[in-house]
Amino acid sequence: MSPIRVRAMTEADAPAVLTIYQAGVDGGNASFEDTAPTWDAFDASKLAAHRLVAVDHDDIVLGWAAVSAVSGRAVYAGVVEHSVYVDPDARRRGVARALLTALVASTEAAGIWTIQSGVFPENTASLALHQACGWRVVGIRERVGRHQSQGNRWRDVVFIERRSPHIS
């Protein structure tokens, strides 16, 4: 296995990032979305300072992580929602852990005190990894949304968060 390096995401990474995003969407347990966004939509929705990719020794993108603001209100300036996606061929190699570790360092350096997300309960690998990395389950949002690509069925979401022990 080649070593994994995490670096800042650039626009040149867009094709790989969106391909990995679509693979996660196609898997059925990563997002309510039916298709990955365009690069322009992705770019507009993710905070530029906290977009990361994990790459191999040839700079091939293996996965990505990014955050979005949860609110425009000043009181929530230190709270973001994150996404982590890994190429199916790169799973079980530590890619997601490397991305989460780097994302925490990036956000804490910027004064962000809470990273949150919603994970489908069926995505047990993601839930286990997040808990191993110090995230906690806040609760279950029952039947919070309908999954169009899965017959418009209601889905629960496990709401998770990581509170920084360094920012008070």
Backbone as a printed PyTorch tensor [residue, N CA C, xyz], in Angstrom:
tensor([[[  0.8380,  -1.1920,   0.0000],
         [  0.0000,   0.0000,   0.0000],
         [  0.8760,   1.2460,   0.0000]],

        [[  0.5310,   2.1730,  -0.8390],
         [  1.2990,   3.4040,  -0.8930],
         [  0.8800,   4.3330,   0.2430]],

        [[  1.7870,   5.1900,   0.6790],
         [  1.4470,   6.1150,   1.7640],
         [  0.3790,   7.1190,   1.3180]],

        [[ -0.3830,   7.5710,   2.2950],
         [ -1.4470,   8.5370,   2.0460],
         [ -0.9760,   9.9010,   2.5240]],

        [[ -1.1980,  10.9030,   1.7080],
         [ -0.8720,  12.2780,   2.0580],
         [ -2.1420,  13.1020,   1.9250]],

        [[ -2.3690,  14.0140,   2.8630],
         [ -3.5240,  14.9020,   2.7960],
         [ -3.0250,  16.2930,   2.4390]],

        [[ -3.6910,  16.9040,   1.4720],
         [ -3.3260,  18.2500,   1.0440],
         [ -4.5960,  19.0480,   0.7560]],

        [[ -4.4220,  20.3250,   0.5290],
         [ -5.5540,  21.1840,   0.1830],
         [ -6.1240,  20.7700,  -1.1730]],

        [[ -7.4370,  20.8130,  -1.2660],
         [ -8.1230,  20.5310,  -2.5220],
         [ -7.9700,  21.7340,  -3.4490]],

        [[ -7.7650,  21.4580,  -4.7240],
         [ -7.7030,  22.5240,  -5.7220],
         [ -8.7710,  22.2700,  -6.7850]],

        [[ -9.0110,  23.2560,  -7.6080],
         [ -9.9820,  23.0960,  -8.6860],
         [ -9.5690,  21.9840,  -9.6430]],

        [[ -8.2700,  21.7370,  -9.7620],
         [ -7.7960,  20.6520, -10.6230],
         [ -8.2550,  19.2810, -10.1150]],

        [[ -8.6020,  19.1950,  -8.8370],
         [ -9.0840,  17.9430,  -8.2500],
         [-10.5650,  17.7000,  -8.5200]],

        [[-11.2430,  18.6870,  -9.0890],
         [-12.7020,  18.6190,  -9.2540],
         [-13.1860,  17.3300,  -9.9110]],

        [[-12.6280,  16.9020, -11.0410],
         [-13.1510,  15.6710, -11.6520],
         [-13.0760,  14.4610, -10.7190]],

        [[-11.9630,  14.2910, -10.0400],
         [-11.8230,  13.1490,  -9.1260],
         [-12.7430,  13.2890,  -7.9190]],

        [[-12.8250,  14.4850,  -7.3650],
         [-13.6830,  14.7290,  -6.2020],
         [-15.1350,  14.4260,  -6.5450]],

        [[-15.6010,  14.9180,  -7.6780],
         [-16.9990,  14.7110,  -8.0490],
         [-17.2830,  13.2660,  -8.4420]],

        [[-16.3040,  12.5710,  -9.0040],
         [-16.4540,  11.1410,  -9.3000],
         [-16.5920,  10.3410,  -8.0140]],

        [[-15.7640,  10.6550,  -7.0240],
         [-15.8440,   9.9780,  -5.7270],
         [-17.1640,  10.3140,  -5.0400]],

        [[-17.5770,  11.5580,  -5.1410],
         [-18.8630,  11.9760,  -4.5750],
         [-19.9860,  11.1380,  -5.1950]],

        [[-19.9850,  11.0200,  -6.5230],
         [-21.0340,  10.2650,  -7.2100],
         [-21.0080,   8.7910,  -6.8000]],

        [[-19.8320,   8.2220,  -6.6230],
         [-19.7420,   6.8280,  -6.1790],
         [-20.3940,   6.6570,  -4.8120]],

        [[-20.1960,   7.6330,  -3.9320],
         [-20.8520,   7.5800,  -2.6250],
         [-22.3600,   7.6880,  -2.7530]],

        [[-22.8150,   8.5990,  -3.5880],
         [-24.2500,   8.7620,  -3.8340],
         [-24.8340,   7.4600,  -4.3930]],

        [[-24.1300,   6.8620,  -5.3520],
         [-24.6060,   5.6310,  -5.9800],
         [-24.6850,   4.4720,  -4.9950]],

        [[-23.8640,   4.4990,  -3.9470],
         [-23.8820,   3.4450,  -2.9370],
         [-25.1450,   3.4430,  -2.0960]],

        [[-25.8520,   4.5620,  -2.0600],
         [-27.1380,   4.6280,  -1.3900],
         [-27.1340,   4.9950,   0.0800]],

        [[-25.9740,   5.0270,   0.7140],
         [-25.9360,   5.3200,   2.1430],
         [-25.0070,   6.4610,   2.5090]],

        [[-24.7630,   7.3570,   1.5620],
         [-23.8880,   8.4900,   1.8350],
         [-24.6030,   9.8280,   1.7910]],

        [[-25.7110,   9.9070,   1.0630],
         [-26.3480,  11.1970,   0.8520],
         [-27.7890,  11.0080,   0.4070]],

        [[-28.6120,  12.0010,   0.6850],
         [-29.9580,  12.0340,   0.1290],
         [-29.9420,  12.4240,  -1.3470]],

        [[-28.8320,  12.9920,  -1.8050],
         [-28.7430,  13.4580,  -3.1870],
         [-28.8060,  12.2880,  -4.1620]],

        [[-29.2800,  12.5640,  -5.3700],
         [-29.3110,  11.5660,  -6.4340],
         [-28.0830,  11.6640,  -7.3290]],

        [[-27.5150,  12.8660,  -7.4130],
         [-26.3260,  13.0740,  -8.2290],
         [-25.3900,  14.0350,  -7.5030]],

        [[-24.1230,  13.8760,  -7.7770],
         [-23.1430,  14.8110,  -7.2390],
         [-23.4020,  16.1910,  -7.8430]],

        [[-23.0670,  17.2370,  -7.1200],
         [-23.2900,  18.5870,  -7.6600],
         [-22.2890,  18.9030,  -8.7640]],

        [[-22.5290,  19.9800,  -9.4530],
         [-21.5220,  20.5010, -10.3740],
         [-20.3750,  21.0690,  -9.5290]],

        [[-19.2530,  21.3130, -10.1670],
         [-18.1480,  21.9150,  -9.4230],
         [-18.5340,  23.2970,  -8.9130]],

        [[-19.2350,  24.0730,  -9.7020],
         [-19.6370,  25.4170,  -9.2680],
         [-20.5080,  25.3540,  -8.0160]],

        [[-21.4360,  24.4150,  -7.9740],
         [-22.2960,  24.2740,  -6.7980],
         [-21.4840,  23.7860,  -5.5950]],

        [[-20.6020,  22.8320,  -5.8190],
         [-19.7340,  22.3380,  -4.7490],
         [-18.8890,  23.4880,  -4.2070]],

        [[-18.2670,  24.2120,  -5.1180],
         [-17.3840,  25.3220,  -4.7620],
         [-18.1270,  26.3900,  -3.9610]],

        [[-19.3600,  26.6650,  -4.3170],
         [-20.1460,  27.6910,  -3.6330],
         [-20.6040,  27.2430,  -2.2490]],

        [[-20.7180,  25.9420,  -2.0390],
         [-21.2870,  25.4530,  -0.7790],
         [-20.2550,  25.0450,   0.2690]],

        [[-19.0160,  24.8870,  -0.1010],
         [-17.9780,  24.4120,   0.8290],
         [-17.0130,  25.5410,   1.1780]],

        [[-16.6360,  25.6180,   2.4370],
         [-15.6910,  26.6530,   2.8750],
         [-14.3150,  26.3690,   2.2850]],

        [[-13.7730,  27.3140,   1.5730],
         [-12.5210,  27.1220,   0.8330],
         [-11.3500,  26.7240,   1.7260]],

        [[-11.3040,  27.2280,   2.9350],
         [-10.1640,  26.9710,   3.8110],
         [-10.1300,  25.5500,   4.3720]],

        [[-11.2200,  24.8040,   4.1990],
         [-11.2960,  23.4750,   4.8200],
         [-11.7600,  22.4230,   3.8190]],

        [[-11.1100,  22.4210,   2.6660],
         [-11.3600,  21.4050,   1.6330],
         [-10.0670,  20.6260,   1.4630]],

        [[-10.1500,  19.3510,   1.6970],
         [ -8.9500,  18.5220,   1.6890],
         [ -9.1310,  17.3130,   0.7820]],

        [[ -8.0320,  16.8390,   0.2360],
         [ -8.0250,  15.5670,  -0.4780],
         [ -6.9120,  14.7010,   0.0910]],

        [[ -7.1690,  13.4010,   0.0850],
         [ -6.1350,  12.4170,   0.4040],
         [ -5.6500,  11.8680,  -0.9250]],

        [[ -4.3380,  11.8120,  -1.0830],
         [ -3.7530,  11.3590,  -2.3420],
         [ -2.7030,  10.2930,  -2.0770]],

        [[ -2.4240,   9.5070,  -3.1170],
         [ -1.3500,   8.5180,  -3.0150],
         [ -0.0450,   9.1310,  -3.5130]],

        [[  0.9770,   8.3190,  -3.6590],
         [  2.3020,   8.8270,  -4.0580],
         [  2.3100,   9.4220,  -5.4630]],

        [[  1.3270,   9.0660,  -6.2950],
         [  1.2180,   9.6360,  -7.6460],
         [  0.2600,  10.8220,  -7.6990]],

        [[ -0.1590,  11.3030,  -6.5270],
         [ -1.1010,  12.4150,  -6.3980],
         [ -2.4880,  12.0710,  -6.9640]],

        [[ -2.8300,  10.7850,  -6.9460],
         [ -4.1700,  10.3380,  -7.3380],
         [ -5.0800,  10.5450,  -6.1330]],

        [[ -6.2150,  11.1980,  -6.3450],
         [ -7.1470,  11.4840,  -5.2560],
         [ -7.8390,  10.1950,  -4.8240]],

        [[ -7.7300,   9.9030,  -3.5250],
         [ -8.3380,   8.7110,  -2.9290],
         [ -9.6110,   9.0390,  -2.1580]],

        [[ -9.7430,  10.2900,  -1.7530],
         [-10.9110,  10.7070,  -0.9850],
         [-10.8280,  12.1940,  -0.7180]],

        [[-11.9200,  12.7140,  -0.1630],
         [-11.9610,  14.1510,   0.1120],
         [-12.7990,  14.4240,   1.3510]],

        [[-12.5450,  15.5890,   1.9330],
         [-13.3280,  16.0800,   3.0670],
         [-13.5120,  17.5760,   2.8780]],

        [[-14.6580,  18.0570,   3.3230],
         [-14.9510,  19.4880,   3.2200],
         [-16.0090,  19.8390,   4.2510]],

        [[-16.1270,  21.1340,   4.5250],
         [-17.1420,  21.6030,   5.4710],
         [-17.9630,  22.7210,   4.8580]],

        [[-19.1750,  22.8500,   5.3990],
         [-20.0860,  23.9380,   5.0400],
         [-20.5090,  24.6250,   6.3170]],

        [[-20.7510,  25.9110,   6.2320],
         [-21.2830,  26.6360,   7.3830],
         [-22.6970,  26.1290,   7.6590]],

        [[-23.0750,  26.0230,   8.9290],
         [-24.4310,  25.5780,   9.2520],
         [-25.4010,  26.7430,   9.3140]],

        [[-24.8720,  27.9520,   9.4580],
         [-25.7260,  29.1330,   9.5590],
         [-24.9050,  30.3690,   9.2260]],

        [[-25.5910,  31.3880,   8.7830],
         [-24.9510,  32.6720,   8.5500],
         [-24.9390,  33.5440,   9.7910]],

        [[-25.5820,  33.1070,  10.8540],
         [-25.6370,  33.8830,  12.0960],
         [-24.2890,  33.8410,  12.8110]],

        [[-23.8580,  34.9440,  13.3290],
         [-22.5460,  35.0620,  13.9720],
         [-22.3680,  34.0870,  15.1330]],

        [[-23.4280,  33.7980,  15.8660],
         [-23.2940,  32.9030,  17.0210],
         [-22.9130,  31.4810,  16.6100]],

        [[-23.1460,  31.1300,  15.3480],
         [-22.8100,  29.7950,  14.8560],
         [-21.5510,  29.7960,  13.9820]],

        [[-20.7590,  30.8370,  14.0640],
         [-19.5630,  30.9390,  13.2180],
         [-18.5730,  29.8070,  13.4520]],

        [[-18.6040,  29.2080,  14.6140],
         [-17.6790,  28.1180,  14.9420],
         [-18.2820,  26.7380,  14.7940]],

        [[-19.3630,  26.6360,  14.0360],
         [-20.0360,  25.3530,  13.8370],
         [-20.1340,  25.0830,  12.3340]],

        [[-19.6670,  23.9040,  11.9370],
         [-19.7170,  23.5160,  10.5250],
         [-20.2670,  22.0990,  10.4030]],

        [[-20.7410,  21.8050,   9.1970],
         [-21.1510,  20.4370,   8.8630],
         [-20.1200,  19.8800,   7.8950]],

        [[-19.7190,  18.6470,   8.1060],
         [-18.6640,  18.0860,   7.2630],
         [-19.1660,  16.9280,   6.4050]],

        [[-18.3940,  16.6630,   5.3670],
         [-18.5780,  15.5020,   4.5010],
         [-17.2220,  14.8610,   4.2980]],

        [[-17.2120,  13.5350,   4.2740],
         [-16.0000,  12.7670,   3.9620],
         [-16.4150,  11.6640,   3.0010]],

        [[-15.7570,  11.5950,   1.8760],
         [-16.0370,  10.5710,   0.8740],
         [-14.7210,   9.9160,   0.4750]],

        [[-14.7490,   8.5890,   0.3010],
         [-13.5560,   7.8270,  -0.0760],
         [-13.8740,   7.0060,  -1.3210]],

        [[-12.9410,   6.9950,  -2.2580],
         [-13.0790,   6.1640,  -3.4490],
         [-13.3030,   4.7180,  -3.0050]],

        [[-14.2800,   4.0220,  -3.5750],
         [-14.5290,   2.6380,  -3.1660],
         [-13.2940,   1.7420,  -3.2430]],

        [[-12.4090,   1.9860,  -4.1980],
         [-11.1970,   1.1810,  -4.3260],
         [-10.1330,   1.5240,  -3.2850]],

        [[-10.3370,   2.5930,  -2.5360],
         [ -9.3440,   3.0170,  -1.5430],
         [ -9.8340,   2.8000,  -0.1110]],

        [[-10.9720,   2.1740,   0.0520],
         [-11.5140,   1.9680,   1.3950],
         [-10.6670,   0.9800,   2.1740]],

        [[-10.7330,   1.1240,   3.5030],
         [-10.0210,   0.2680,   4.4530],
         [ -8.4990,   0.4430,   4.3650]],

        [[ -8.0740,   1.6560,   3.9740],
         [ -6.6460,   1.9770,   3.8980],
         [ -6.2880,   3.1510,   4.7950]],

        [[ -7.2410,   3.6280,   5.5970],
         [ -6.9610,   4.7440,   6.4950],
         [ -7.1980,   6.1030,   5.8760]],

        [[ -7.8010,   6.1400,   4.7020],
         [ -8.0270,   7.4050,   4.0010],
         [ -8.9710,   8.2980,   4.7980]],

        [[-10.1120,   7.7690,   5.2060],
         [-11.0960,   8.5810,   5.9350],
         [-10.5270,   9.0600,   7.2650]],

        [[ -9.7930,   8.2170,   7.9670],
         [ -9.1840,   8.6240,   9.2350],
         [ -8.1800,   9.7480,   9.0130]],

        [[ -7.3620,   9.6340,   7.9710],
         [ -6.3800,  10.6820,   7.6670],
         [ -7.0930,  11.9970,   7.3430]],

        [[ -8.1800,  11.9150,   6.5820],
         [ -8.9300,  13.1210,   6.2390],
         [ -9.5910,  13.7380,   7.4720]],

        [[-10.2040,  12.9190,   8.3150],
         [-10.8400,  13.4470,   9.5290],
         [ -9.8200,  14.1140,  10.4430]],

        [[ -8.6710,  13.4830,  10.6050],
         [ -7.6220,  14.0430,  11.4620],
         [ -7.1680,  15.4030,  10.9360]],

        [[ -6.9280,  15.4810,   9.6370],
         [ -6.4900,  16.7440,   9.0300],
         [ -7.5980,  17.7930,   9.0820]],

        [[ -8.8440,  17.3670,   8.9140],
         [ -9.9620,  18.3070,   8.9570],
         [-10.1220,  18.9030,  10.3450]],

        [[ -9.9750,  18.0870,  11.3720],
         [-10.0510,  18.5910,  12.7450],
         [ -8.9420,  19.6210,  12.9810]],

        [[ -7.7310,  19.3160,  12.5500],
         [ -6.6190,  20.2560,  12.7280],
         [ -6.8940,  21.5670,  11.9910]],

        [[ -7.4050,  21.4700,  10.7850],
         [ -7.6900,  22.6600,   9.9850],
         [ -8.7670,  23.5260,  10.6310]],

        [[ -9.8440,  22.8970,  11.0580],
         [-10.9520,  23.6660,  11.6280],
         [-10.5880,  24.2410,  12.9950]],

        [[ -9.8940,  23.4710,  13.8140],
         [ -9.5000,  24.0010,  15.1220],
         [ -8.5530,  25.1890,  14.9700]],

        [[ -7.6460,  25.1210,  14.0080],
         [ -6.7260,  26.2360,  13.7800],
         [ -7.4860,  27.5080,  13.3960]],

        [[ -8.6820,  27.3390,  12.8470],
         [ -9.5070,  28.4820,  12.4490],
         [-10.5130,  28.8810,  13.5260]],

        [[-10.4610,  28.2360,  14.6850],
         [-11.3580,  28.5880,  15.7780],
         [-12.7290,  27.9330,  15.7140]],

        [[-12.8770,  26.9370,  14.8880],
         [-14.1530,  26.2110,  14.7920],
         [-14.2270,  25.2210,  15.9490]],

        [[-15.3230,  25.2920,  16.7190],
         [-15.4280,  24.4690,  17.9180],
         [-16.3270,  23.2530,  17.7660]],

        [[-17.1510,  23.2090,  16.7330],
         [-18.0200,  22.0500,  16.5450],
         [-18.0840,  21.6680,  15.0720]],

        [[-17.8650,  20.3860,  14.8260],
         [-18.0840,  19.8120,  13.4990],
         [-19.2200,  18.8140,  13.6750]],

        [[-20.2240,  18.9250,  12.8410],
         [-21.3630,  18.0230,  12.9490],
         [-21.6690,  17.3990,  11.6000]],

        [[-22.4880,  16.3650,  11.6310],
         [-22.9120,  15.7330,  10.3910],
         [-24.0770,  14.8040,  10.6750]],

        [[-24.7190,  14.3870,   9.6130],
         [-25.7570,  13.3710,   9.6850],
         [-25.3140,  12.1730,   8.8700]],

        [[-25.4410,  10.9890,   9.4600],
         [-24.9930,   9.7560,   8.8130],
         [-26.1550,   8.7670,   8.8330]],

        [[-26.4090,   8.1290,   7.7080],
         [-27.4430,   7.0960,   7.7020],
         [-27.0280,   5.9770,   8.6590]],

        [[-27.9510,   5.4270,   9.4370],
         [-27.6000,   4.3680,  10.3880],
         [-27.0190,   3.1290,   9.7100]],

        [[-27.3510,   2.9210,   8.4430],
         [-26.8160,   1.7740,   7.7120],
         [-25.3370,   1.9430,   7.3660]],

        [[-24.8210,   3.1510,   7.4560],
         [-23.4110,   3.4150,   7.1480],
         [-22.5870,   3.1460,   8.4080]],

        [[-22.5490,   1.8920,   8.7940],
         [-21.9160,   1.4960,  10.0540],
         [-20.4130,   1.7660,  10.0690]],

        [[-19.7570,   1.6500,   8.9190],
         [-18.3090,   1.9060,   8.8820],
         [-18.0200,   3.3670,   9.2210]],

        [[-18.8020,   4.2860,   8.6610],
         [-18.6070,   5.7060,   8.9460],
         [-18.8920,   6.0110,  10.4090]],

        [[-19.9610,   5.4640,  10.9270],
         [-20.3020,   5.7080,  12.3380],
         [-19.2070,   5.1760,  13.2600]],

        [[-18.7020,   3.9750,  12.9890],
         [-17.6500,   3.3890,  13.8250],
         [-16.3750,   4.2240,  13.7550]],

        [[-15.9970,   4.6630,  12.5710],
         [-14.7970,   5.4850,  12.4260],
         [-14.9380,   6.7950,  13.1820]],

        [[-16.0600,   7.4670,  13.0110],
         [-16.2490,   8.7380,  13.7040],
         [-16.1930,   8.5550,  15.2200]],

        [[-16.8260,   7.5260,  15.7210],
         [-16.7880,   7.3030,  17.1680],
         [-15.3660,   6.9880,  17.6160]],

        [[-14.6140,   6.2220,  16.8430],
         [-13.2220,   5.9250,  17.1810],
         [-12.3570,   7.1800,  17.1730]],

        [[-12.7660,   8.1810,  16.3930],
         [-12.0150,   9.4390,  16.3010],
         [-12.5370,  10.5040,  17.2680]],

        [[-13.3840,  10.1090,  18.2180],
         [-13.8090,  11.0340,  19.2580],
         [-15.1150,  11.7580,  19.0160]],

        [[-15.8510,  11.3780,  18.0000],
         [-17.1540,  11.9910,  17.7450],
         [-18.1790,  11.3020,  18.6280]],

        [[-19.2730,  11.9950,  18.8860],
         [-20.3360,  11.3910,  19.6780],
         [-21.6500,  11.4490,  18.9160]],

        [[-22.4920,  10.4820,  19.2280],
         [-23.8370,  10.4770,  18.6690],
         [-24.6790,  11.3930,  19.5400]],

        [[-25.2920,  12.3790,  18.9100],
         [-26.1780,  13.3050,  19.6180],
         [-27.5830,  12.7230,  19.6760]],

        [[-27.9890,  12.0830,  18.5920],
         [-29.3140,  11.4860,  18.5580],
         [-29.6590,  10.9960,  17.1710]],

        [[-30.8590,  10.4690,  17.0620],
         [-31.3720,   9.9770,  15.7900],
         [-32.4660,  10.9310,  15.3190]],

        [[-32.3150,  11.4130,  14.1220],
         [-33.3760,  12.2190,  13.5150],
         [-34.2260,  11.2450,  12.7000]],

        [[-35.3540,  10.8740,  13.2420],
         [-36.1910,   9.8490,  12.6370],
         [-36.9660,  10.3880,  11.4370]],

        [[-36.9320,   9.6000,  10.3620],
         [-37.6910,   9.9370,   9.1600],
         [-37.5250,  11.4050,   8.7810]],

        [[-36.2870,  11.8580,   8.7570],
         [-36.0000,  13.2720,   8.5370],
         [-36.0930,  13.6780,   7.0720]],

        [[-35.9460,  12.7200,   6.1780],
         [-36.0100,  13.0480,   4.7630],
         [-36.3830,  11.8420,   3.9300]],

        [[-36.8770,  12.1220,   2.7370],
         [-37.2320,  11.0540,   1.8030],
         [-36.1190,  10.8910,   0.7860]],

        [[-35.7460,   9.6560,   0.5690],
         [-34.6740,   9.3270,  -0.3610],
         [-35.3000,   9.0030,  -1.7200]],

        [[-35.2560,   9.9810,  -2.6110],
         [-35.9010,   9.8730,  -3.9130],
         [-35.4120,   8.6570,  -4.7130]],

        [[-34.0940,   8.4520,  -4.7460],
         [-33.5440,   7.3680,  -5.5680],
         [-33.8270,   5.9950,  -4.9730]],

        [[-34.3880,   5.9640,  -3.7780],
         [-34.7320,   4.6870,  -3.1500],
         [-36.2410,   4.5800,  -2.9480]],

        [[-36.9580,   4.9560,  -3.9690],
         [-38.4000,   4.8140,  -3.9430],
         [-39.1080,   5.8080,  -3.0430]],

        [[-38.4660,   6.9520,  -2.8180],
         [-39.0580,   8.0110,  -2.0030],
         [-39.2990,   7.5570,  -0.5610]],

        [[-38.4460,   6.6570,  -0.0870],
         [-38.6340,   6.1350,   1.2750],
         [-38.0330,   7.0610,   2.3150]],

        [[-38.6790,   7.0880,   3.4660],
         [-38.1990,   7.8870,   4.5940],
         [-36.9060,   7.2790,   5.1270]],

        [[-35.9670,   8.1490,   5.5180],
         [-34.6980,   7.6840,   6.0860],
         [-34.4430,   8.3890,   7.4070]],

        [[-33.8920,   7.6290,   8.3360],
         [-33.3900,   8.1880,   9.5840],
         [-31.9660,   8.6650,   9.3470]],

        [[-31.5110,   9.5850,  10.1850],
         [-30.1360,  10.0680,  10.1410],
         [-29.6070,  10.1260,  11.5710]],

        [[-28.4270,   9.5670,  11.7760],
         [-27.7510,   9.6530,  13.0620],
         [-26.9990,  10.9820,  13.0780]],

        [[-27.3400,  11.8300,  14.0250],
         [-26.7070,  13.1470,  14.1250],
         [-25.4810,  13.0100,  15.0260]],

        [[-24.2960,  13.3290,  14.4720],
         [-23.0390,  13.1980,  15.2140],
         [-22.3470,  14.5540,  15.2930]],

        [[-21.4750,  14.6790,  16.2980],
         [-20.6930,  15.9090,  16.4020],
         [-19.3650,  15.6420,  17.0930]],

        [[-18.4410,  16.5490,  16.8260],
         [-17.1660,  16.5800,  17.5350],
         [-17.0130,  17.9830,  18.0770]],

        [[-16.9140,  18.0810,  19.3770],
         [-16.6730,  19.3680,  20.0440],
         [-15.1860,  19.4480,  20.3460]],

        [[-14.5770,  20.5380,  20.0100],
         [-13.1540,  20.7080,  20.2670],
         [-12.8880,  20.8420,  21.7570]],

        [[-11.9450,  20.0520,  22.2640],
         [-11.5610,  20.2210,  23.6660],
         [-10.6010,  21.4010,  23.8540]],

        [[-10.1790,  22.0060,  22.7520],
         [ -9.1810,  23.0860,  22.8090],
         [ -9.7690,  24.4720,  22.6560]],

        [[-11.0130,  24.5670,  22.2110],
         [-11.6300,  25.8650,  21.9790],
         [-12.8090,  25.9880,  22.9270]],

        [[-12.7580,  27.0320,  23.7520],
         [-13.8620,  27.1910,  24.7180],
         [-14.4630,  28.5720,  24.6110]]])
